[in-house]
Amino acid sequence: MIRVVLDEKTTASQYIDTYIDCLATLAEKGEPYPDQHAVETFINGIEDDDYQDLRDLFLDERVQGREHELPDIMMRLRNRERLLVAQGQRRADGRRRIRRTQDLRDRSKDSVAPKMGGSKDTVEKLKKENVSHQAQTGKARWRSSQT
């Protein structure tokens, strides 16, 4: 079986549908996957942070001796996806919403100028004007460049 995972790039619905397709393909080829092994592989394929608590719950329940059927686990995963959409953490298609902190991390550090609506030259000009204004009003702070 190919490695199928639920990560940030995959929705829970896509993960479930792909997993079902893989199991069906194996069954057609006469190589059925044992039920408990399919459940274990399915649970271990959940790598998305938004679903880690559910994955941990599944693993804890298995340790306690409560075995689940694959359809039950898939239903609970789909319900979690619906809950994340309802809470606004996921879009209606199940994809992760871009978070503000992630968006800011992706931008380069010297992209201040586009946020202000000007070019880097404009930003440098504003900095010089600010220093000039501070010097005229006596509020300038001088630093030694040898520090």
C-alpha positions as CSV (number, residue, x, y, z in Angstrom):
1,M,0.0,0.0,0.0
2,I,1.3,3.5,-0.8
3,R,1.9,5.8,2.1
4,V,-1.2,7.9,2.6
5,V,-1.1,10.6,5.3
6,L,-3.3,13.3,6.6
7,D,-1.1,16.4,6.8
8,E,-1.5,20.2,6.3
9,K,-1.7,19.7,2.5
10,T,-4.5,17.1,2.7
11,T,-8.1,17.4,4.0
12,A,-9.5,14.7,6.2
13,S,-12.1,13.9,3.5
14,Q,-9.3,13.4,0.9
15,Y,-7.4,11.3,3.3
16,I,-10.3,9.0,4.0
17,D,-11.4,8.7,0.3
18,T,-7.8,7.9,-0.8
19,Y,-7.4,5.3,2.0
20,I,-10.7,3.6,1.0
21,D,-9.6,3.6,-2.7
22,C,-6.3,2.0,-1.7
23,L,-8.0,-0.7,0.3
24,A,-10.4,-1.4,-2.6
25,T,-7.6,-1.7,-5.0
26,L,-5.8,-4.2,-2.8
27,A,-9.0,-6.2,-2.4
28,E,-9.5,-6.2,-6.2
29,K,-5.9,-7.6,-6.6
30,G,-6.7,-10.4,-4.2
31,E,-4.5,-8.9,-1.5
32,P,-6.9,-7.8,1.2
33,Y,-5.5,-5.8,4.1
34,P,-6.3,-7.3,7.6
35,D,-8.9,-5.1,9.4
36,Q,-6.8,-4.3,12.5
37,H,-3.8,-3.6,10.5
38,A,-5.8,-1.2,8.3
39,V,-7.1,0.6,11.4
40,E,-3.5,0.9,12.8
41,T,-2.1,2.2,9.5
42,F,-5.0,4.7,9.2
43,I,-4.5,6.1,12.7
44,N,-0.7,6.3,12.2
45,G,-1.2,8.2,9.0
46,I,-2.8,11.2,10.9
47,E,0.0,13.8,11.0
48,D,-1.9,17.1,10.9
49,D,-1.6,19.1,14.1
50,D,-5.3,19.9,14.1
51,Y,-6.1,16.2,14.4
52,Q,-3.4,15.1,16.8
53,D,-5.6,15.0,19.9
54,L,-8.0,12.7,18.0
55,R,-5.1,10.5,16.9
56,D,-3.9,10.3,20.5
57,L,-7.4,9.4,21.7
58,F,-7.6,6.6,19.2
59,L,-4.2,5.3,20.3
60,D,-5.1,5.5,24.0
61,E,-8.4,3.6,23.3
62,R,-6.4,0.9,21.5
63,V,-4.0,0.6,24.5
64,Q,-7.0,0.2,26.8
65,G,-8.3,-2.7,24.7
66,R,-11.1,-0.9,23.0
67,E,-10.8,-1.8,19.3
68,H,-12.7,0.3,16.8
69,E,-13.9,-0.5,13.3
70,L,-12.4,1.5,10.5
71,P,-15.8,3.1,9.5
72,D,-16.3,4.3,13.1
73,I,-12.8,6.0,13.1
74,M,-13.4,7.5,9.7
75,M,-16.8,8.9,10.9
76,R,-15.2,10.5,13.9
77,L,-12.4,12.0,11.7
78,R,-15.1,13.5,9.4
79,N,-16.9,14.9,12.4
80,R,-13.7,16.6,13.6
81,E,-13.3,18.1,10.1
82,R,-16.8,19.5,10.2
83,L,-16.2,20.9,13.7
84,L,-13.0,22.6,12.5
85,V,-14.9,24.2,9.6
86,A,-17.7,25.3,12.0
87,Q,-15.0,26.9,14.3
88,G,-13.5,28.7,11.4
89,Q,-10.1,26.9,11.6
90,R,-10.8,25.3,8.2
91,R,-12.4,26.5,5.1
92,A,-15.6,24.9,3.9
93,D,-13.6,22.6,1.6
94,G,-11.7,21.3,4.6
95,R,-8.4,23.1,3.8
96,R,-6.6,24.9,6.5
97,R,-7.1,28.6,6.8
98,I,-4.0,30.7,6.5
99,R,-3.2,32.0,9.9
100,R,-1.9,35.5,10.4
101,T,1.2,34.4,12.2
102,Q,2.1,31.9,9.5
103,D,1.5,34.6,6.9
104,L,3.8,37.0,8.6
105,R,6.5,34.3,9.0
106,D,6.4,33.7,5.3
107,R,7.2,37.3,4.4
108,S,10.8,38.4,4.3
109,K,12.1,40.7,7.0
110,D,12.9,43.5,4.7
111,S,9.4,43.7,3.2
112,V,8.4,46.7,5.3
113,A,8.1,49.0,2.3
114,P,5.3,47.1,0.6
115,K,3.2,47.1,3.8
116,M,3.5,50.8,4.0
117,G,2.5,51.2,0.4
118,G,5.9,52.6,-0.8
119,S,9.2,51.5,-2.1
120,K,12.4,51.0,-0.1
121,D,13.6,54.4,-1.3
122,T,10.5,56.0,0.2
123,V,11.2,54.2,3.5
124,E,14.8,55.3,3.5
125,K,13.7,58.9,2.7
126,L,11.2,58.8,5.6
127,K,13.9,57.6,8.0
128,K,16.2,60.4,6.9
129,E,13.5,63.0,7.3
130,N,12.7,61.6,10.8
131,V,16.3,61.8,11.8
132,S,16.6,65.3,10.4
133,H,13.4,66.4,12.3
134,Q,14.8,64.9,15.5
135,A,18.1,66.7,15.0
136,Q,16.3,70.0,14.5
137,T,14.1,69.6,17.6
138,G,17.0,68.4,19.7
139,K,15.6,64.9,20.2
140,A,18.2,63.0,18.3
141,R,20.0,60.2,19.9
142,W,23.5,59.7,18.7
143,R,25.1,56.3,18.7
144,S,28.7,55.4,18.3
145,S,29.2,53.2,15.2
146,Q,32.2,51.5,16.9
147,T,30.0,49.8,19.5
